[in-house]
């Protein structure tokens, strides 16, 4: 049986208990649930600060940890999209009360008191989840501090146009493995935008191509919201003429004429592998 290592918590020396009998490992352990307390935390391929960032975990996200090492790293699996890797252990705490709200601004600020003149104590990004205890004037009083209430919404409130969510990131720097307004990559942009609309989405573009939507057979019938895939990449159609994508050519989230982009990728020896319609 073959398992995708990106979403399977297994190493040669250690694996999740539920995989016992399915994979080979020296030992199998039950995981410990933890909560991400940092605004965003890098999930790395190896336990080192200069290792590849594969994705980011956002504040309020849960992770099942199978190992805390002596160097300050936690190895485990994210609850939302199942990605496996190493997070700084300092970014994790024992789970607190269940989140009640999510951040709907590209990024918000949490203050230690009910004043915008105070120095912020946290900077949660779009999609971060917070536990709100009460309202006070224009603030939501959360476990992390006082957050502008207009930057939050209950967890069950969803956006209706994921393309419009993605458009808000135009100009954001391209960052491999990123998922916030400080930087994000092509599949991160798609995942964040769809998540804001309550649509579950895998992390990487090849996973998205396999899991999302129905196949569109012709590039001549593109509609807003279609996802265009080519090797290692995904773009979001805005209209018949343009699409939106986080890309290393512009090193940013950019709106680009579809014809220009397709000519460029074909000149590089690639071509569209599929179009998916949600």
BELWO-V511024 format. One record per residue. N is the residue number from 1. RES is the residue in one small letter. SS is DSSP state (hx for helix, st for strand, lp for the rest). PSI is psi in radians with two decimals (999 if undefined). OMEGA is omega in radians with two decimals (NA if undefined). Layout:
n: (N:N)
res: (RES:RES)
ss: (SS:SS)
psi: (PSI:PSI)
omega: (OMEGA:OMEGA)
This chain:
n: (1:2:3:4:5:6:7:8:9:10:11:12:13:14:15:16:17:18:19:20:21:22:23:24:25:26:27:28:29:30:31:32:33:34:35:36:37:38:39:40:41:42:43:44:45:46:47:48:49:50:51:52:53:54:55:56:57:58:59:60:61:62:63:64:65:66:67:68:69:70:71:72:73:74:75:76:77:78:79:80:81:82:83:84:85:86:87:88:89:90:91:92:93:94:95:96:97:98:99:100:101:102:103:104:105:106:107:108:109:110:111:112:113:114:115:116:117:118:119:120:121:122:123:124:125:126:127:128:129:130:131:132:133:134:135:136:137:138:139:140:141:142:143:144:145:146:147:148:149:150:151:152:153:154:155:156:157:158:159:160:161:162:163:164:165:166:167:168:169:170:171:172:173:174:175:176:177:178:179:180:181:182:183:184:185:186:187:188:189:190:191:192:193:194:195:196:197:198:199:200:201:202:203:204:205:206:207:208:209:210:211:212:213:214:215:216:217:218:219:220:221:222:223:224:225:226:227:228:229:230:231:232:233:234:235:236:237:238:239:240:241:242:243:244:245:246:247:248:249:250:251:252:253:254:255:256:257:258:259:260:261:262:263:264:265:266:267:268:269:270:271:272:273:274:275:276:277:278)
res: (x:x:x:x:x:x:x:x:x:x:x:x:x:x:x:x:x:x:x:x:x:x:x:x:x:x:x:x:x:x:x:x:x:x:x:x:x:x:x:x:x:x:x:x:x:x:x:x:x:x:x:x:x:x:x:x:x:x:x:x:x:x:x:x:x:x:x:x:x:x:x:x:x:x:x:x:x:x:x:x:x:x:x:x:x:x:x:x:x:x:x:x:x:x:x:x:x:x:x:x:x:x:x:x:x:x:x:x:x:x:x:x:x:x:x:x:x:x:x:x:x:x:x:x:x:x:x:x:x:x:x:x:x:x:x:x:x:x:x:x:x:x:x:x:x:x:x:x:x:x:x:x:x:x:x:x:x:x:x:x:x:x:x:x:x:x:x:x:x:x:x:x:x:x:x:x:x:x:x:x:x:x:x:x:x:x:x:x:x:x:x:x:x:x:x:x:x:x:x:x:x:x:x:x:x:x:x:x:x:x:x:x:x:x:x:x:x:x:x:x:x:x:x:x:x:x:x:x:x:x:x:x:x:x:x:x:x:x:x:x:x:x:x:x:x:x:x:x:x:x:x:x:x:x:x:x:x:x:x:x:x:x:x:x:x:x:x:x:x:x:x:x:x:x:x:x:x:x)
ss: (lp:lp:lp:lp:lp:lp:lp:lp:lp:st:lp:lp:lp:lp:st:st:hx:hx:hx:st:lp:lp:st:lp:lp:lp:lp:st:st:lp:lp:st:st:st:st:st:lp:lp:lp:st:st:st:st:st:lp:lp:lp:lp:lp:lp:lp:lp:st:st:st:st:st:st:lp:lp:lp:st:st:st:st:st:st:st:lp:lp:lp:lp:st:st:st:st:st:st:lp:lp:lp:lp:lp:st:st:st:st:st:hx:hx:hx:st:st:st:lp:lp:lp:lp:lp:lp:st:st:st:lp:lp:lp:st:lp:lp:st:st:lp:lp:lp:lp:lp:lp:lp:lp:st:st:st:lp:lp:st:lp:lp:lp:st:st:lp:st:st:st:st:st:lp:lp:st:st:st:st:lp:lp:st:st:st:st:hx:hx:hx:st:st:st:lp:lp:lp:lp:lp:lp:lp:hx:hx:hx:hx:hx:hx:lp:lp:lp:lp:lp:st:st:lp:lp:lp:lp:st:st:lp:lp:st:st:lp:hx:hx:hx:hx:hx:hx:hx:hx:hx:hx:hx:lp:lp:lp:lp:lp:lp:lp:lp:hx:hx:hx:hx:hx:hx:hx:lp:lp:st:st:st:lp:lp:hx:hx:hx:lp:lp:lp:lp:lp:st:st:st:st:lp:lp:st:st:st:st:st:lp:lp:lp:lp:st:st:st:st:st:st:lp:lp:lp:lp:st:st:st:st:st:st:hx:hx:hx:hx:hx:hx:hx:hx:hx:hx:lp:lp:lp:lp:st:st:st:st:st:st:lp)
psi: (2.35:2.36:2.44:2.06:-0.35:-0.49:0.38:2.01:1.39:2.37:3.02:-0.47:-0.18:2.48:2.86:2.52:-0.63:-0.17:-0.01:2.30:-0.15:-0.51:2.86:2.24:2.72:-0.60:2.77:2.37:2.67:2.50:2.89:2.24:2.38:2.81:2.40:2.17:-0.39:2.74:-0.87:2.59:2.38:2.26:1.98:2.76:-0.52:2.82:1.24:2.50:-0.33:0.19:2.75:2.31:2.06:-0.60:-3.07:2.54:2.39:2.72:2.34:-0.23:2.63:2.60:2.37:2.02:2.27:-0.25:2.32:2.12:3.10:-0.12:0.13:0.43:2.57:2.24:2.21:-2.81:2.27:2.48:-0.62:-0.94:0.05:0.12:2.50:2.39:-2.81:2.19:2.62:2.24:-0.48:-0.28:0.00:2.54:2.93:2.47:2.40:-2.80:2.58:2.46:2.61:-0.42:2.89:2.73:2.27:-0.23:2.79:-0.61:2.51:3.14:2.50:2.24:2.68:-0.18:3.13:0.97:2.30:-0.11:-0.18:2.62:2.27:2.58:-0.21:2.75:1.20:2.42:3.01:2.25:-0.26:2.59:2.35:2.72:1.96:2.25:-0.65:2.99:2.48:1.89:-2.14:0.15:2.56:2.12:1.90:3.01:-0.35:-0.17:-2.84:2.06:2.38:2.12:-0.52:-0.18:0.06:2.79:2.67:2.66:-0.54:-0.02:2.24:2.67:2.79:-0.20:1.71:-0.43:-0.72:-0.65:-0.83:-0.63:-0.45:-0.31:0.03:2.28:-0.22:2.39:2.59:2.27:2.07:2.16:-0.01:2.74:0.34:3.12:-0.13:-0.27:2.44:2.87:-3.11:-0.83:-0.50:-0.70:-0.80:-0.79:-0.79:-0.76:-0.76:-0.68:-0.65:-0.40:0.15:0.34:2.08:2.43:2.27:2.96:-0.79:2.73:-0.64:-0.62:-0.74:-0.70:-0.60:-0.50:-0.42:2.38:-2.96:2.63:2.32:2.20:-0.20:2.35:-0.18:-0.09:0.59:2.52:2.74:2.26:-0.18:2.58:2.16:2.16:2.45:3.13:2.03:0.31:2.74:2.46:2.70:2.15:2.25:-0.74:-2.98:-0.38:-0.43:2.68:2.99:2.31:2.61:2.13:2.66:-0.24:-0.83:-0.22:0.69:2.96:2.13:2.60:2.28:2.46:2.29:-0.72:-0.68:-0.79:-0.77:-0.63:-0.69:-0.77:-0.56:-0.62:-0.45:0.06:0.22:2.98:2.89:2.29:-0.51:2.82:2.31:2.40:2.17:999)
omega: (-3.09:3.13:3.08:-3.08:3.13:-3.05:3.10:-3.10:-3.14:2.96:-3.13:-3.06:-2.99:3.08:3.09:-3.08:-3.09:3.10:-3.12:-3.08:3.14:-3.14:3.11:3.08:-3.11:3.11:-3.11:-3.07:2.98:-3.13:3.06:-3.14:3.07:-3.13:3.10:-3.11:3.09:3.09:2.95:-3.09:-3.12:3.00:-3.00:-3.12:-3.11:-3.10:3.14:-3.09:3.11:3.08:-3.13:2.98:-3.11:3.07:3.07:3.00:-3.08:-3.13:3.13:3.13:3.11:3.07:3.00:-3.07:3.13:3.11:2.87:-3.12:-3.08:-3.11:3.07:-3.14:3.06:3.11:-3.12:-3.01:3.10:-3.08:-2.99:-3.08:3.05:-3.08:-3.07:3.08:-3.05:3.03:2.97:-3.12:3.14:3.13:-3.03:3.03:3.01:-3.07:3.07:3.11:-3.10:3.11:3.11:-3.04:3.07:3.12:3.14:3.00:3.08:3.03:3.09:-3.13:3.01:-3.11:-3.13:3.12:-3.06:3.13:3.10:3.12:3.12:3.11:-3.11:3.10:3.13:-3.10:-3.06:-3.14:3.04:3.11:3.08:-3.10:-3.07:3.02:-3.14:-3.10:-3.14:3.05:3.06:-3.07:-3.11:-3.10:2.87:3.14:-3.09:3.14:3.13:-3.12:-3.10:-3.05:3.07:-3.03:-3.13:3.13:-3.07:3.01:3.05:-3.08:-3.07:3.10:-3.06:3.00:-3.11:-3.10:-3.07:3.09:3.10:3.07:-3.14:-3.12:3.13:-3.13:-3.12:-3.11:3.10:3.14:3.02:3.12:3.11:3.12:-3.08:-3.12:-3.07:-3.14:3.02:-3.14:3.09:-3.14:-2.99:-3.10:3.06:3.10:3.13:-3.10:-3.13:-3.11:3.13:3.12:3.11:3.12:3.12:-3.13:3.12:-3.05:3.04:-3.02:-2.98:-3.03:3.13:3.07:3.14:3.14:-3.12:-2.94:-2.95:2.90:3.13:-3.09:3.00:-2.96:-3.07:3.06:-3.12:-3.10:-3.10:3.11:3.09:3.14:3.04:3.09:-3.13:-3.08:2.83:-2.96:3.07:-3.02:3.05:3.08:-3.08:3.14:3.07:-3.13:-3.07:-3.03:-2.99:2.89:-3.00:3.08:2.96:-3.02:-3.09:3.08:3.08:-3.02:-3.11:2.92:-3.01:2.94:-3.01:3.01:-3.09:-3.10:3.12:-3.10:-3.11:3.08:-3.13:-3.10:3.10:3.08:3.11:3.09:3.12:3.06:3.10:3.12:3.05:2.97:-3.13:-3.14:-3.11:NA)
